[in-house]
């Protein structure tokens, strides 16, 4: 038998994710392959650093939770091709999540993966979905 989780429980799990990371989360867009484990040291060059809004995710509903507010870096840190992201607590060093970056169909989608130092970088979509 496959494991089944009630929708309200899935929503509570997703909302707990944002609560655990806290307000003022920091998102860094990086070049190259992501580390093998979230506990491994950062890899790649930081292309953009985004200070996320205080309430950076909408309330979970129907087993999913989407970004809220504007996720943007108005002046990119470096030039390169975005390949992965890491999400940190407000200290900017305690990593909590990592994933792939692209313009569609990835864990986190940007307006453009080819980033030049000083340009604006905008996150177009980011959604967490609970399984089962």
Kinemage of the C-alpha trace (Angstrom):
@kinemage 1
@onewidth
@group {chain A} dominant
@subgroup {mainchain}
@vectorlist {calphas} color= white
{ca unk a 1} P 0.000 0.000 0.000
{ca unk a 2} L 1.275 3.466 -0.855
{ca unk a 3} L 1.645 6.027 1.913
{ca unk a 4} L -1.115 8.672 1.895
{ca unk a 5} L -0.984 12.021 3.691
{ca unk a 6} L -4.014 14.223 4.285
{ca unk a 7} L -3.921 17.587 2.489
{ca unk a 8} L -4.015 19.632 5.689
{ca unk a 9} L -0.986 17.730 6.992
{ca unk a 10} L 0.922 18.383 3.736
{ca unk a 11} L 0.103 22.085 4.001
{ca unk a 12} L 1.261 22.184 7.632
{ca unk a 13} L 4.542 20.494 6.673
{ca unk a 14} L 5.182 23.042 3.926
{ca unk a 15} L 4.338 25.992 6.184
{ca unk a 16} L 6.711 24.594 8.840
{ca unk a 17} L 9.514 24.699 6.239
{ca unk a 18} L 9.272 28.494 5.929
{ca unk a 19} L 8.898 28.915 9.693
{ca unk a 20} L 12.003 26.800 10.335
{ca unk a 21} L 14.158 28.874 7.976
{ca unk a 22} L 12.714 32.106 9.341
{ca unk a 23} L 12.195 35.604 8.048
{ca unk a 24} L 14.847 37.403 6.030
{ca unk a 25} L 16.041 34.281 4.224
{ca unk a 26} L 18.850 34.743 1.706
{ca unk a 27} L 18.968 33.112 -1.716
{ca unk a 28} L 22.230 32.830 -3.671
{ca unk a 29} L 22.342 31.948 -7.354
{ca unk a 30} L 25.597 30.149 -8.241
{ca unk a 31} L 27.513 28.758 -11.205
{ca unk a 32} L 28.413 25.095 -11.685
{ca unk a 33} L 27.101 21.906 -10.177
{ca unk a 34} L 25.460 21.939 -6.765
{ca unk a 35} L 27.272 20.151 -3.923
{ca unk a 36} L 26.370 16.469 -3.517
{ca unk a 37} L 24.786 17.136 -0.114
{ca unk a 38} L 23.163 20.187 1.469
{ca unk a 39} L 25.715 19.774 4.284
{ca unk a 40} L 28.691 20.120 1.901
{ca unk a 41} L 30.547 23.407 1.413
{ca unk a 42} L 29.297 25.906 -1.161
{ca unk a 43} L 30.481 25.457 -4.751
{ca unk a 44} L 30.600 27.756 -7.751
{ca unk a 45} L 30.700 31.527 -7.962
{ca unk a 46} L 27.911 33.586 -6.404
{ca unk a 47} L 26.242 35.424 -9.297
{ca unk a 48} L 23.363 37.006 -7.380
{ca unk a 49} L 22.380 37.410 -3.730
{ca unk a 50} L 18.714 37.985 -2.979
{ca unk a 51} L 17.400 39.125 0.388
{ca unk a 52} L 13.947 37.572 0.325
{ca unk a 53} L 10.859 39.374 1.639
{ca unk a 54} L 10.043 38.879 5.316
{ca unk a 55} L 7.105 36.640 4.353
{ca unk a 56} L 8.795 34.968 1.387
{ca unk a 57} L 6.341 32.116 0.754
{ca unk a 58} L 2.561 32.145 0.470
{ca unk a 59} L 0.514 29.979 2.819
{ca unk a 60} L 0.442 26.373 1.631
{ca unk a 61} L -2.725 25.208 -0.073
{ca unk a 62} L -3.542 21.989 -1.849
{ca unk a 63} L -0.135 20.534 -1.014
{ca unk a 64} L 1.938 23.318 -2.567
{ca unk a 65} L 3.524 26.589 -1.505
{ca unk a 66} L 4.716 29.324 -3.897
{ca unk a 67} L 7.009 32.315 -3.560
{ca unk a 68} L 5.398 35.572 -2.591
{ca unk a 69} L 6.554 39.125 -3.090
{ca unk a 70} L 9.405 40.215 -5.337
{ca unk a 71} L 12.504 38.040 -5.428
{ca unk a 72} L 15.092 40.214 -7.138
{ca unk a 73} L 18.726 41.275 -6.969
{ca unk a 74} L 19.007 44.708 -8.581
{ca unk a 75} L 22.775 44.394 -9.072
{ca unk a 76} L 24.263 40.960 -9.759
{ca unk a 77} L 27.527 40.114 -7.977
{ca unk a 78} L 29.383 38.490 -10.890
{ca unk a 79} L 29.157 37.332 -14.504
{ca unk a 80} L 28.416 33.704 -15.422
{ca unk a 81} L 25.754 31.108 -16.154
{ca unk a 82} L 23.339 30.312 -13.325
{ca unk a 83} L 23.232 26.579 -12.593
{ca unk a 84} L 22.085 26.082 -8.994
{ca unk a 85} L 20.812 27.954 -5.962
{ca unk a 86} L 21.210 27.699 -2.231
{ca unk a 87} L 18.741 29.047 0.316
{ca unk a 88} L 20.159 30.196 3.661
{ca unk a 89} L 18.870 31.391 7.005
{ca unk a 90} L 19.206 35.148 7.554
{ca unk a 91} L 22.891 34.732 8.505
{ca unk a 92} L 23.673 33.966 4.848
{ca unk a 93} L 25.841 30.972 5.783
{ca unk a 94} L 23.523 28.304 7.221
{ca unk a 95} L 22.330 26.507 4.093
{ca unk a 96} L 18.839 25.016 4.200
{ca unk a 97} L 18.005 23.985 0.617
{ca unk a 98} L 19.604 23.768 -2.788
{ca unk a 99} L 18.336 23.008 -6.261
{ca unk a 100} L 18.582 23.518 -9.983
{ca unk a 101} L 18.168 26.834 -11.798
{ca unk a 102} L 16.812 27.490 -15.287
{ca unk a 103} L 14.274 29.563 -17.167
{ca unk a 104} L 11.509 26.919 -17.024
{ca unk a 105} L 10.907 23.488 -15.583
{ca unk a 106} L 13.639 23.690 -12.920
{ca unk a 107} L 13.453 23.855 -9.123
{ca unk a 108} L 13.826 27.638 -9.339
{ca unk a 109} L 13.207 29.638 -12.520
{ca unk a 110} L 14.867 32.928 -13.448
{ca unk a 111} L 14.120 35.435 -16.138
{ca unk a 112} L 17.566 34.681 -17.663
{ca unk a 113} L 20.385 32.275 -16.690
{ca unk a 114} L 23.088 34.295 -18.458
{ca unk a 115} L 23.966 36.866 -15.798
{ca unk a 116} L 26.250 39.879 -16.101
{ca unk a 117} L 27.703 41.696 -13.124
{ca unk a 118} L 25.486 44.632 -12.174
{ca unk a 119} L 22.373 43.454 -14.022
{ca unk a 120} L 19.014 42.840 -12.370
{ca unk a 121} L 18.158 39.187 -11.626
{ca unk a 122} L 14.514 38.187 -11.068
{ca unk a 123} L 13.066 34.884 -9.879
{ca unk a 124} L 9.984 34.112 -11.945
{ca unk a 125} L 8.765 30.938 -10.199
{ca unk a 126} L 9.540 28.875 -7.128
{ca unk a 127} L 7.061 26.354 -5.730
{ca unk a 128} L 7.401 23.623 -3.127
{ca unk a 129} L 5.098 20.600 -3.457
{ca unk a 130} L 4.463 17.940 -0.824
{ca unk a 131} L 4.481 14.319 -1.991
{ca unk a 132} L 1.832 11.583 -1.742
